[in-house]
Amino acid sequence: MELNLAEKTKDSVTIRIKDTNMTLITPLLHILSDDANVSMVRYADEHPELEDPIIFVSVKKGTPEEAIKKAALAMSEYYATLKINK
């Protein structure tokens, strides 16, 4: 999965995702949507043969980059605590 910054403003970012892996994207979107500082999080999957999907994040407070980093860290910590029974 490859992430590329498509657009950035003071309080929002749009990120294009090449070779999307929904296993990672779905929990990231949920964590971002639960963040009180995030005003909007949106995933848009255009036609798969024409455009890469995007994630749009807009914040009320802080920066969108901080919100994404915080969500990614929360995901990392959550998955690090999982125990797999063999």
URFEN-V651874 format. One record per helix or strand of 3 or more residues. SS is the DSSP state (H for helix, E for strand). FROM is the first residue (numbers start at 1). TO is the last residue. Records with the same first field share a line. If there is no record, write none. Layout:
SS=FROM-TO + FROM-TO
This chain:
E=2-8 + 12-18 + 38-44 + 53-59
H=22-34 + 64-81
